[in-house]
Amino acid sequence: MSRAIGRLVLRRIGFAVPVLVVVALGVFLLAAASPFDPIHQYYGVELYTASAADIARVRAQLGVDDPVLVQFWHWLTGLVGGDLGVSRSFRQPVAQVVAERLPWTVLLAATGLLLAVLLALVLGTVAAWRQGGWVDRVVTAIGHALEGVPPFVLALLSIAVFSLGLGWLPVAGLTDAGQTVSVGQVVEHLALPALVLGVSQSPWLVLHVRQSMLTSLAEDHVTGARARGLAERVVVLRHALPTALLPFVTLIGARIPELVTGAVLVEEVFSWPGLAAAVVTAATAVDYPLLAVLTLVATAAVLLGSLLADVAAVLLDPRVAADG
C-alpha cells in the first residue's frame, strides 16, 4: 500500500508542475489584457504630483513596459530561486503578504470543511436510516433549497440574524476594535464565517451521503448483518457507513475548488484578514507577482485536496490502487 501511495504522489507531482506553470502564464496573459495601468494603482493619488522622470524610473524598475513573456520569465526564474517578487499594490515582498494572510485563510477553510463533513455524515446517515420519515424529508428539502444559494447570500443573512438581530456574534474582522489577537477573540469572530462556509458546502455532501447510505443499506453484506440479528445501530454504523465513505471521500476532493471560491466570498463579506482581500487588490492593481502567486496557491490547494482524497480512498480500499 505504501508503494502504491508513493507512486500516486509522484504521478500527481509530475502532473502538478506543468499545470502550475500553465496557470501562472495564463494569469500574466490575462493581466496583460487588462485596461488598468499598474503605475496608476502603484502611485494612487500621488501620481498627479509625481514627475515624469520618477514615473519613468518606477516603470523601468517594475518592468511594466517589458513584453508580458519577458515579465513572466523574470518572475518564473525568480520563483525557482526562491524569490516571489515584490507586490506592487502592497509594496511588500509577496512572501510577506502571503505569510501574513494564508494562515487565516487556512484556518477558515479547514474549519468550514470540518463542519461541512460533520453535518454531512450526521444528517446524511440519519436521513438514510430513517428514509421517508420527517427527518429525511426536512434534511432533503433543506439540502435541495441550499444548493442554489451563494455563500455571500448566506453570509449576509447570518449577519442580519445572528449579529444585527440577536447580537450573539460579531459582524466582521479578526478581533474587536482595539483588542489584541487572542484565542478567545479569534474563535468568537471565526464562528459565524466558518458556520456560513460549512453550511454553504454541506448540501451536496449531505445529499451524497444519504444516497450512498441508501445504496449501502441495500447491499448483501448489510442484509446478512441484519439476518445475523445484529442491532440496527450496529448494522448502520459498522457495516453500511464504512461502505458509503469511499465515494464520500472522493466527493470531498472534488469539492475543494468550490470550497476555495466560497472561502474567498465569505472572507470578503466578513472582512476576514485572509487572502481574499489580497486577491481583489492584486487583480484591480494588475499586480503580476502577487496575483500569480495567489493563483498558484489556490491551484495548489485544489491539487493537494484531490491528492489527499485519493490517498484516503486508497487507505480505505486498497483495491483502488490496484485499479489505478
C-alpha positions in Angstrom: 0.0 0.0 0.0 2.9 2.4 0.8 4.4 1.8 -2.6 1.0 2.5 -4.3 0.6 5.7 -2.4 4.2 6.7 -3.3 3.6 6.1 -7.0 0.3 8.1 -6.7 2.1 11.0 -5.1 4.9 11.0 -7.7 2.4 10.9 -10.6 0.5 13.8 -9.1 3.6 15.9 -8.6 4.6 15.2 -12.2 1.2 16.4 -13.3 1.1 19.4 -11.0 4.3 21.1 -12.1 3.2 21.8 -15.7 -0.3 22.7 -14.6 1.0 25.3 -12.2 3.3 26.8 -14.9 0.4 27.0 -17.4 -1.9 28.6 -14.8 0.8 31.2 -13.9 1.3 32.0 -17.6 -2.4 32.4 -18.0 -2.5 34.9 -15.2 0.2 37.0 -16.8 -1.6 36.9 -20.2 -4.9 37.9 -18.7 -3.4 40.6 -16.6 -1.6 42.0 -19.8 -5.0 42.3 -21.4 -6.4 44.3 -18.5 -7.2 48.0 -19.2 -5.7 49.1 -15.9 -2.3 50.6 -15.7 -0.2 49.2 -12.9 1.5 52.5 -12.4 -1.8 54.2 -11.6 -2.5 51.7 -8.9 1.1 51.8 -7.6 1.1 55.6 -7.1 -2.6 56.2 -6.3 -3.4 59.9 -5.9 0.4 60.6 -5.7 0.5 60.0 -9.4 -0.7 63.6 -10.1 2.2 65.1 -8.1 5.0 62.7 -9.4 7.4 63.9 -12.0 7.6 62.3 -15.4 11.2 61.2 -14.6 10.0 59.5 -11.4 7.2 57.7 -13.2 9.6 56.6 -15.9 12.1 55.3 -13.3 9.4 53.3 -11.5 8.1 51.9 -14.7 11.6 50.7 -15.5 12.1 49.3 -12.0 8.8 47.4 -12.1 9.3 46.3 -15.7 5.7 47.1 -16.6 6.7 48.1 -20.1 8.5 44.8 -20.8 6.7 42.3 -23.0 4.5 40.0 -21.0 6.5 36.9 -21.8 9.7 38.7 -20.6 7.9 39.6 -17.3 6.7 36.1 -16.9 10.2 34.7 -17.5 11.7 37.1 -14.9 9.1 36.1 -12.4 9.4 32.4 -13.1 13.2 32.4 -12.7 12.9 34.4 -9.5 10.3 31.9 -8.2 12.6 29.0 -8.9 15.3 30.8 -7.0 13.0 31.3 -4.0 12.2 35.0 -4.8 8.5 35.5 -5.1 9.0 39.1 -6.1 7.6 42.4 -4.7 3.9 43.2 -4.6 3.2 46.4 -6.4 -0.1 47.0 -4.7 1.1 46.3 -1.1 4.6 47.5 -1.6 5.8 44.5 0.3 7.6 41.2 -0.6 5.0 38.8 -1.9 6.2 36.2 0.5 5.4 38.5 3.4 1.9 39.3 2.1 1.1 35.5 1.7 2.7 34.6 5.1 0.6 37.2 6.9 -2.7 36.2 5.3 -2.5 32.5 4.4 -2.8 31.1 7.9 -6.1 32.8 8.5 -7.5 31.6 5.2 -6.4 28.0 6.0 -8.0 28.3 9.4 -11.3 29.4 8.0 -11.3 26.9 5.1 -10.3 24.0 7.4 -12.9 24.8 10.0 -15.6 25.2 7.4 -14.7 22.0 5.7 -14.7 20.1 9.0 -18.1 21.5 9.9 -19.5 20.5 6.4 -18.1 17.0 6.7 -19.7 16.5 10.2 -23.0 17.9 9.0 -22.9 15.6 6.0 -22.1 12.4 8.0 -24.6 13.0 10.7 -27.5 14.4 8.7 -27.0 12.2 5.6 -26.7 9.0 7.7 -29.8 9.8 9.8 -31.8 10.7 6.8 -31.0 7.4 5.0 -31.5 5.4 8.2 -35.0 7.0 8.6 -35.8 7.1 4.9 -39.3 8.5 4.3 -39.6 9.9 7.8 -39.9 13.6 8.8 -36.2 13.9 9.4 -35.4 12.6 5.9 -38.0 14.9 4.3 -36.7 18.0 6.2 -33.0 17.2 5.5 -33.7 16.6 1.8 -35.8 19.7 1.4 -33.3 22.0 3.1 -30.4 20.4 1.2 -32.0 21.0 -2.2 -33.0 24.5 -1.2 -29.5 25.5 -0.2 -27.8 24.0 -3.3 -28.5 27.2 -5.3 -27.9 29.8 -2.6 -24.5 31.5 -3.0 -22.2 31.7 0.1 -22.4 35.5 0.2 -26.2 35.4 0.5 -25.9 33.1 3.4 -23.3 35.4 4.9 -25.5 38.5 4.7 -28.5 36.6 6.1 -26.4 35.3 9.0 -25.1 38.8 9.8 -28.6 40.1 9.8 -29.9 37.4 12.1 -27.0 36.5 14.5 -25.1 39.8 14.6 -27.5 42.7 14.0 -30.7 40.9 15.1 -29.7 38.7 18.1 -26.3 40.3 18.8 -24.8 36.9 19.5 -21.7 37.1 17.3 -19.5 40.0 15.9 -20.1 41.2 12.4 -16.6 41.2 10.9 -12.9 41.3 11.5 -10.5 39.1 13.4 -10.9 40.9 16.8 -13.0 43.6 18.3 -11.8 47.1 17.8 -8.7 47.8 19.8 -8.3 44.3 21.1 -5.2 42.2 20.6 -5.3 38.8 18.8 -6.2 36.1 21.3 -7.7 32.6 21.1 -11.0 33.8 22.5 -11.2 36.7 20.1 -10.3 34.6 17.1 -12.8 31.9 18.0 -15.6 34.4 18.6 -15.0 36.1 15.2 -14.4 32.8 13.4 -17.6 31.2 14.5 -20.0 32.9 12.1 -17.9 32.9 8.8 -16.9 29.2 9.5 -20.6 28.3 10.0 -21.6 30.1 6.8 -18.8 28.4 4.8 -19.6 25.0 6.3 -23.3 25.3 5.7 -22.8 26.5 2.1 -20.6 23.5 1.3 -22.8 20.9 3.1 -25.9 20.4 0.8 -24.1 18.4 -1.9 -22.2 16.3 0.8 -25.4 15.7 2.8 -27.4 14.5 -0.2 -24.5 12.4 -1.4 -24.0 10.7 1.9 -27.8 10.0 2.1 -27.8 8.4 -1.4 -24.6 6.4 -0.7 -26.1 5.1 2.6 -29.3 4.1 0.9 -27.3 2.1 -1.7 -25.1 0.6 1.0 -28.1 -0.4 3.2 -29.4 -2.5 0.3 -26.2 -4.4 -0.3 -25.8 -8.1 0.6 -23.3 -7.7 3.5 -25.7 -5.4 5.3 -28.6 -7.7 4.7 -26.5 -10.6 6.1 -25.7 -8.5 9.1 -29.3 -8.0 9.8 -30.0 -11.7 9.3 -27.5 -12.5 12.0 -29.6 -10.5 14.4 -27.3 -7.5 14.9 -28.7 -4.3 16.3 -29.8 -1.8 13.7 -27.4 0.8 15.0 -24.5 -1.6 14.6 -25.6 -2.5 11.1 -25.8 1.1 10.1 -22.6 2.4 11.7 -20.3 -0.6 11.3 -21.5 -2.2 8.1 -23.3 0.4 5.9 -21.5 3.6 6.8 -17.9 2.3 6.0 -19.0 1.3 2.6 -20.5 4.7 1.9 -17.4 6.5 3.0 -15.3 5.7 -0.1 -17.4 7.7 -2.6 -17.9 10.4 0.0 -14.1 10.9 0.4 -13.8 11.2 -3.4 -16.5 13.8 -3.5 -14.7 15.9 -0.8 -11.7 16.1 -3.1 -13.9 17.2 -6.0 -15.5 19.9 -3.8 -12.2 21.7 -2.9 -12.4 24.2 -5.8 -15.9 25.2 -4.6 -14.5 25.4 -1.0 -11.8 27.8 -2.2 -14.2 30.0 -4.0 -16.6 30.0 -1.1 -13.8 30.9 1.3 -12.9 34.0 -0.8 -16.5 35.2 -0.9 -17.0 34.6 2.9 -13.8 36.4 3.7 -14.9 39.5 1.7 -18.2 39.7 3.4 -16.8 39.2 6.9 -13.6 41.3 6.4 -11.7 38.2 7.4 -7.9 39.0 7.1 -7.1 36.2 4.7 -6.1 36.1 1.1 -9.4 37.2 -0.4 -8.8 41.0 0.0 -5.3 40.5 -1.4 -6.8 38.7 -4.5 -9.1 41.6 -5.1 -6.4 44.2 -4.6 -3.9 42.4 -6.8 -6.5 42.0 -9.6 -7.5 45.6 -9.7 -3.9 46.8 -9.4 -2.7 44.4 -12.1 -0.1 43.2 -9.6 1.5 40.4 -11.6 3.8 38.9 -8.9 1.2 38.8 -6.2 -1.7 37.8 -8.5 0.3 34.9 -10.0 1.4 33.6 -6.5 -2.1 33.8 -5.1 -3.5 31.9 -8.1 -0.8 29.3 -7.7 -1.7 28.9 -4.0 -5.4 28.4 -4.9 -4.5 25.9 -7.7 -2.1 24.0 -5.4 -4.8 23.8 -2.8 -7.1 22.2 -5.3 -4.5 19.7 -6.5 -3.5 18.9 -2.9 -7.1 18.3 -1.9 -7.6 16.0 -4.8 -4.4 14.1 -3.9 -5.3 13.7 -0.2 -8.8 12.5 -1.2 -7.2 9.8 -3.5 -4.7 8.8 -0.8 -7.6 8.4 1.7 -9.5 6.4 -0.8 -6.5 4.0 -1.2 -6.3 3.7 2.6 -10.0 2.9 2.9 -10.0 0.5 0.0 -6.6 -0.8 -1.3 -8.4 -2.2 -4.4 -8.5 1.4 -5.7 -4.7 1.4 -6.0 -4.8 -1.9 -7.9 -7.4 -0.5 -10.3 -5.3 2.7 -10.8 
